[in-house]
């Protein structure tokens, strides 16, 4: 749908959804990796609050501040040439709709983000609606919510029970009606993710959500095999057996677009 030099926009993602094409997303936090990812054909660069863990050495994403996110988004924006930049709204930066609007505007104006990602289900509908009414694009994040890890009691698959699955599907519909532009599903059963992807017109990005989502995202450090400790089940070391980071990212892009990644071994039931 797009050439390697064509700028990626929300319209690009929507068109890929309509035609059944796959798109790719990886996290990016600095200029050097951004240049590599952009040149390798990654469609969406997620400036994730995961930087708290992989860059800052924190135990969770909770200590990451809005200023942190603006700084790293600005670093990515300086080096980006074609990819769409999506930035996380960090912990408690969208506690009220007005607060969400103010902080999202800063991420876009000061950081250079093209859209912002907000964690949470129907409780975030008013914030999503206000941002949409003011022309700020939003990705709604459902499933495992890292910012709610203390309440969830850990990093666990979400939506396995029938009631929880029904609530996630309803959340997706509510957030779409509120004006969300993209949906991200994290750590949900593959069958549920497939149902949600079909049920919404929004481009759906999956991480630990099976192969039927419209796009896939991984934490860059996970897919390069440099994350310390146990690698998440849904990830894969694309650098293994390859001579460069560039080659690893190019293989990730190829595998996602060809429907080869993620495989069944990376999904939850």
WOJO-V960638 format. One record per pair of residues at least 6 apart in sequence whose ideal C-beta (glycine too) atoms are under 6 Angstrom apart, sorted by sequence separation. I is the first residue (numbers start at 1). GAP is how many residues later the second one is. If there is no record, write none. Layout:
BEGIN
i=I gap=GAP
i=I gap=GAP
END
This chain:
BEGIN
i=28 gap=6
i=52 gap=6
i=94 gap=6
i=107 gap=6
i=118 gap=6
i=159 gap=6
i=221 gap=6
i=242 gap=6
i=255 gap=6
i=16 gap=7
i=131 gap=7
i=197 gap=7
i=206 gap=7
i=77 gap=8
i=185 gap=8
i=28 gap=9
i=52 gap=9
i=76 gap=9
i=107 gap=9
i=159 gap=9
i=204 gap=9
i=222 gap=9
i=239 gap=9
i=2 gap=10
i=13 gap=10
i=93 gap=10
i=128 gap=10
i=204 gap=10
i=205 gap=10
i=206 gap=10
i=207 gap=10
i=238 gap=10
i=26 gap=11
i=52 gap=11
i=172 gap=11
i=203 gap=11
i=49 gap=12
i=52 gap=12
i=104 gap=12
i=205 gap=12
i=223 gap=12
i=225 gap=12
i=193 gap=13
i=222 gap=13
i=238 gap=13
i=1 gap=14
i=73 gap=14
i=144 gap=14
i=225 gap=14
i=238 gap=14
i=1 gap=15
i=49 gap=15
i=143 gap=15
i=197 gap=15
i=223 gap=15
i=224 gap=15
i=26 gap=16
i=193 gap=16
i=197 gap=16
i=28 gap=17
i=193 gap=17
i=218 gap=17
i=24 gap=18
i=69 gap=18
i=194 gap=18
i=24 gap=19
i=25 gap=19
i=27 gap=19
i=183 gap=19
i=1 gap=20
i=23 gap=20
i=87 gap=20
i=182 gap=20
i=190 gap=20
i=193 gap=20
i=25 gap=21
i=27 gap=21
i=51 gap=21
i=69 gap=21
i=121 gap=21
i=182 gap=21
i=183 gap=21
i=184 gap=21
i=185 gap=21
i=186 gap=21
i=187 gap=21
i=188 gap=21
i=29 gap=22
i=115 gap=22
i=117 gap=22
i=119 gap=22
i=27 gap=23
i=66 gap=24
i=94 gap=24
i=115 gap=24
i=117 gap=24
i=172 gap=24
i=176 gap=24
i=185 gap=24
i=47 gap=25
i=29 gap=26
i=47 gap=26
i=64 gap=26
i=87 gap=26
i=119 gap=26
i=142 gap=26
i=176 gap=26
i=208 gap=26
i=66 gap=27
i=89 gap=27
i=100 gap=27
i=104 gap=27
i=165 gap=27
i=169 gap=27
i=85 gap=28
i=119 gap=28
i=172 gap=28
i=47 gap=29
i=62 gap=29
i=85 gap=29
i=86 gap=29
i=87 gap=29
i=88 gap=29
i=89 gap=29
i=97 gap=29
i=101 gap=29
i=142 gap=29
i=159 gap=29
i=160 gap=29
i=223 gap=29
i=84 gap=30
i=97 gap=30
i=101 gap=30
i=157 gap=30
i=158 gap=30
i=159 gap=30
i=45 gap=31
i=86 gap=31
i=104 gap=32
i=234 gap=32
i=94 gap=33
i=97 gap=33
i=159 gap=33
i=8 gap=35
i=77 gap=35
i=140 gap=35
i=4 gap=37
i=66 gap=37
i=74 gap=37
i=45 gap=38
i=73 gap=38
i=74 gap=38
i=49 gap=39
i=73 gap=39
i=44 gap=40
i=45 gap=40
i=46 gap=40
i=47 gap=40
i=48 gap=40
i=70 gap=40
i=73 gap=40
i=140 gap=40
i=216 gap=40
i=42 gap=41
i=49 gap=41
i=70 gap=41
i=34 gap=42
i=38 gap=42
i=44 gap=42
i=138 gap=42
i=143 gap=42
i=144 gap=42
i=29 gap=43
i=38 gap=43
i=138 gap=43
i=139 gap=43
i=140 gap=43
i=141 gap=43
i=142 gap=43
i=143 gap=43
i=144 gap=43
i=31 gap=44
i=35 gap=44
i=38 gap=44
i=137 gap=44
i=143 gap=44
i=30 gap=45
i=34 gap=45
i=38 gap=45
i=139 gap=45
i=143 gap=45
i=34 gap=46
i=31 gap=47
i=128 gap=47
i=132 gap=47
i=28 gap=48
i=31 gap=48
i=122 gap=49
i=125 gap=49
i=129 gap=49
i=121 gap=50
i=128 gap=50
i=129 gap=50
i=128 gap=51
i=211 gap=51
i=122 gap=52
i=128 gap=52
i=86 gap=53
i=125 gap=53
i=91 gap=56
i=210 gap=57
i=8 gap=74
i=7 gap=75
i=8 gap=75
i=8 gap=76
i=190 gap=77
i=189 gap=79
i=189 gap=80
i=61 gap=85
i=60 gap=89
i=157 gap=111
i=54 gap=167
i=50 gap=169
i=10 gap=171
i=46 gap=171
i=25 gap=180
i=17 gap=186
i=13 gap=190
i=25 gap=190
i=23 gap=192
i=25 gap=192
i=27 gap=192
i=27 gap=193
i=26 gap=194
i=17 gap=197
i=40 gap=206
i=36 gap=209
i=40 gap=209
i=36 gap=210
i=40 gap=210
i=37 gap=212
i=41 gap=212
i=40 gap=213
i=24 gap=229
i=24 gap=232
i=22 gap=234
i=22 gap=235
END
